[in-house]
């Protein structure tokens, strides 16, 4: 299914600096700013969904592609603040802004990865193994026990989102991965990143062993 065949809808928007949400991934938020308290209280009366968009802290530019978040749990705090736990749902593209006050509302279309007849299981298996190598080498280098996560998805699409969500400190790279509509391409890029990380960790670990 391509994006043009998916219905367009209005969606409340929550821009966040250097934060990229992916489908299937949790996002806890502490909502204290007045306009976003209004946003949350409003959507709690409807479908509990809003859009998360990454903001570039340097240019202040708001990304056009984001991920819909659904509130799965919330807690009211003093002064009308809220703690909410959200879960990433569909990705979307902002077509236009309907209004900007008290919070942004966008006219959005859902986007999905294109269909690919290629067998992605071998590539997904490679990415999974690279991730395990990175965790193992990180544990050895830091001399800390790091448990390998048990909730890693098996399906290539879900795995590609899961891996992308773990790439901390590289919001621009994450945004690029979010915008890609090709599971194979996303996994290929993640394999490149993980291979580079693994090789760097392996070299540092080898040097550490020599010095010791």
N, C-alpha and C positions, 0 to 999 in steps of 0.2 A: 504494500500500500504506500503510495507516495503522499507527500504533504498536501498536494492540491485536491486530493479526494477526501480530506478530513475536514470536518466542520470547523468554522471559525467561531470563536467565542470571546467574550470579555473576561479578563482575569485580573484581579488585584495583584499588584507587583511590589516586591520587597527587595530592593537593591542592597547588596551587601559587599563591602570592600574585600577584594581578593578571596572570595569564597565561591566555589563552584559546586553545586549539588548535582548528583547523578541519580538516575532512576534506581529504586531499590535500596538506597542508602539513607540512614537516619541523619537528621539534623536537629539538634537541640538548640533552642533559642531563648534568650532572656529578653523579653520585649518590654522596654521602658519608655521609648520615645512616644510622645502623645499620639502622633498620626498613625503609628503602627499598632498602638493599643486599640485605636478605633478600627483599624483594618482587621485585627484578630477578633475583636468582639463582633464585628459585622459578619465575618465568614463563619463564626461559630453558630450563627443562626441559619446558615445555608449548607453548602457542601464541604466546608472546612478546607477549601483549597485556595492557594495563592501561588504566584510565580516568584521564584528566586532568580535574580540576575546578578552577575558579577560586575562590580564596579572597579575600574582601574584607579588606584589611589593617586597616581601621578596626573593623569589627564582628566580624571573624574568622569570619563566616558562610561556609559552603561551599555553592557553587552546586549545584542539583539536576540541572542539565543540563550534560553535558560531552561530550568527544570521546575515543573509544578510540584509543590509540596502539599501534603495533606496532614493536617493536625490529627495525631492519633491519641494524644494525651495532653492535658494542660492543667496548670495549677495557678490559682490566683494568689498574688502576694500583696503586701501592704502598698498603699499609694497607687492601686490599680495596675501595678506591674504584673506581668505574667511569665511563667515558665512554660514553654510548649515543647513537645517532642513531635517532630514532623518526619514524614517518610517521603522520599523522592518518588514521583510518579512519572508521567509522560514528559518528554522534552517539548519545547515550543519555540516558535519564532515570533517576535513582536512585529506586527505589520504597521501599527500606528498606536498613538496614545489617545485614549478617549478623554481622559482628564488627568490632572496632576495634583489636585488638592481635594480632600485633606491628604490623600495618598494617591500614587500613580495607579491608573487602571489602563491596561493595554488591550488592544484587539489582537488576538494571537491565533496562530494556526499550529496544530500539533505536527511534529515531525518524527519520522521513524527511519531506521536504517533500511536501505533498499534490499530487496531479496537477492540472495547470492546462492547459486547452485553449487558453489565450491564447498568441499568438505573442510570445515574449519576446526574439527576436533584435533587434528595433529598440531595445528598452530596454538590452539588453546592449551593443549597439554604441554607444549614447549614454554608458553608464558607461565603456566602454573609451576613448572620445574624451576624456571629462572627466578620466580618469586621465592620459592623455597631456598634456593641457593643464596639469595640476598639476605634472607632472614637468618640462615645458618651462619654465614660469614659475619653478619652484624653481631650476632651473639658471641662468636669467637673473638672478634676484635674488641668488643666492649667488656668481655668476660662476664656477661650477664645472660641469664636464662631467658630466652624469648620464645614463648609458645607460638607455634604456627596456628593462625586462626582456623577455626573449624567451620566457619560459615562461608567459606569461599565457594561460589557457584560453580557448577559443572558446565552449564550451557555457555557457549562462546560469547553470545551477546551480553548476558548477565555478568560473565567473568570480565569482559572488557570494561564494563561500568565499574565493577568492584576494584579492579586494579587502578583505573584512572582516579578513583576517589582516594587512594592511598598515597598519591604523589604530592606530598605536602611541600609547601614552599614554592611551587611552580604553577601559580594560578593561570598564567597565560597558556602554558602547555595544557593544563586541564581544560581550559576553555576551548582550545583547539580540538581536543579529543571529544568534548561534549558536542561540538558543532558538526563533527564528521558524521556522515550518514552511510558509513561503510564499515561493517563489523570487522571485516578482514583488514582494512587499512588501519583501524584503531588498534587491533591486536598486534599488527606488524610494528606500529610505532611504539607500543608498550614493550614489545620484545627488544627493540633497539635501546630503549631507555634502561630496561632491566639488565640487558647485556652489558651496557656501559657501566652501570652501577656495580654489577657483580665483578667485572674485571678490575674496577677501581678498588673494591673491598678486598679482592683476592691479592692484589699487589700490596696493599697496606698490611694485610694479615701476614704475608710472606716476609715483609720487611720487619714487622714486629717480632716474628719468630726468630729471625737472624739476630736481631739486637738483643734478644733475651738469651 
